[in-house]
């Protein structure tokens, strides 16, 4: 029975860490930093975990999920079967390094494109993520 509890706790800890990472990376509101992480939410999550506060964690995860659903619905409102080929074209332009044309298509579709870090360093662009202002 004791070993069962250890496995359960390890699984829950893994789930919480994964949730923290995914929610931090997926977070895409106006408070994002360069890497898509909101320092306030990250600090709150660490405090929640340190305090072993399931109710606060559940509330934060519910809020994160609702924000993601809202952004998903926004994208579904902008991308449809008729203009999906433009999204594919935008993706290919970015893969080819043609960021200006990709941005023009993103602007046409109402899809903000932000510079980020990836396999192309700081010149890699990510579609469908709100841009950050400096």
For each residue, the residues with C-beta under 8 A, 3 or more apart:
1: 4 5
2: 5 6
3: 6 7
4: 1 7 8
5: 1 2 8 9
6: 2 3 9 10
7: 3 4 10 11
8: 4 5 11 12
9: 5 6 12 13
10: 6 7 13 14
11: 7 8 14 15
12: 8 9 15 16
13: 9 10 16 17
14: 10 11 17 18
15: 11 12 18 19
16: 12 13 19 20 49 57
17: 13 14 20 21
18: 14 15 21 22
19: 15 16 22 23 61
20: 16 17 23 24 42 45 49
21: 17 18 24 25
22: 18 19 25 26
23: 19 20 26 27 41 45 60 61 64
24: 20 21 27 36 37 38 41 42 45
25: 21 22 35 36 37
26: 22 23 36 64 68
27: 23 24 32 36 37 38 41 64 67
28: 32 36 71 129 130
29: 32 38 67 130
30: 130
31: 38 40
32: 27 28 29 36 37 38 130 132
33: 36 37 38 39 132
34: 116 117 132
35: 25 116 117
36: 24 25 26 27 28 32 33 116 129
37: 24 25 27 32 33 41 42
38: 24 27 29 31 32 33 41 42
39: 33 42 43
40: 31 43 44
41: 23 24 27 37 38 44 45 60 64
42: 20 24 37 38 39 45 46
43: 39 40 46 47
44: 40 41 47 48 56 60
45: 20 23 24 41 42 48 49 57 60
46: 42 43 49 50
47: 43 44 50 51
48: 44 45 51 53 56 57 60
49: 16 20 45 46 52 57
50: 46 47
51: 47 48 56
52: 49
53: 48 56 57
54: 57 58
55: 58 59
56: 44 48 51 53 59 60
57: 16 45 48 49 53 54 60 61
58: 54 55 61 62
59: 55 56 62 63
60: 23 41 44 45 48 56 57 63 64
61: 19 23 57 58 64 65
62: 58 59 65 66
63: 59 60 66 67
64: 23 26 27 41 60 61 67 68
65: 61 62 68 69
66: 62 63 69 70
67: 27 29 63 64 70 71
68: 26 64 65 71 72
69: 65 66 72 73
70: 66 67 73 74
71: 28 67 68 74 75
72: 68 69 75 76
73: 69 70 76 77
74: 70 71 77 78
75: 71 72 78 79 111 128
76: 72 73 79
77: 73 74
78: 74 75 109 110 111
79: 75 76 83 84 87 109 111
80: 83 84
81: 84
82:
83: 79 80 86 87 109
84: 79 80 81 87 88
85: 88 89
86: 83 89 90 105 108 109
87: 79 83 84 90 91 109 111 127
88: 84 85 91 92
89: 85 86 92 93 105
90: 86 87 93 94 102 105 106 109 111 113 127
91: 87 88 94 95 102 127
92: 88 89 95 96
93: 89 90 96 98 99 101 102 105
94: 90 91 97 98 99 102 113 124 125 127
95: 91 92
96: 92 93
97: 94 120 123
98: 93 94 101 102
99: 93 94 102 103 113 123 125
100: 103 104
101: 93 98 104 105
102: 90 91 93 94 98 99 105 106 113 125 127
103: 99 100 106 107 113 125
104: 100 101 107 108
105: 86 89 90 93 101 102 108 109
106: 90 102 103 109 111 112 113 127
107: 103 104 110 111
108: 86 104 105
109: 78 79 83 86 87 90 105 106
110: 78 107
111: 75 78 79 87 90 106 107 127 128
112: 106 128 129 130 131
113: 90 94 99 102 103 106 125 126 127 128 129 131
114: 125 126 129 130 131 132
115: 122 123 124 125 126
116: 34 35 36 122 124 125 126 129
117: 34 35 121 122 124
118: 121 124 126
119: 124
120: 97 123 124
121: 117 118 124
122: 115 116 117
123: 97 99 115 120
124: 94 115 116 117 118 119 120 121
125: 94 99 102 103 113 114 115 116
126: 113 114 115 116 118 129
127: 87 90 91 94 102 106 111 113
128: 75 111 112 113
129: 28 36 112 113 114 116 126
130: 28 29 30 32 112 114
131: 112 113 114
132: 32 33 34 114
133:
134:
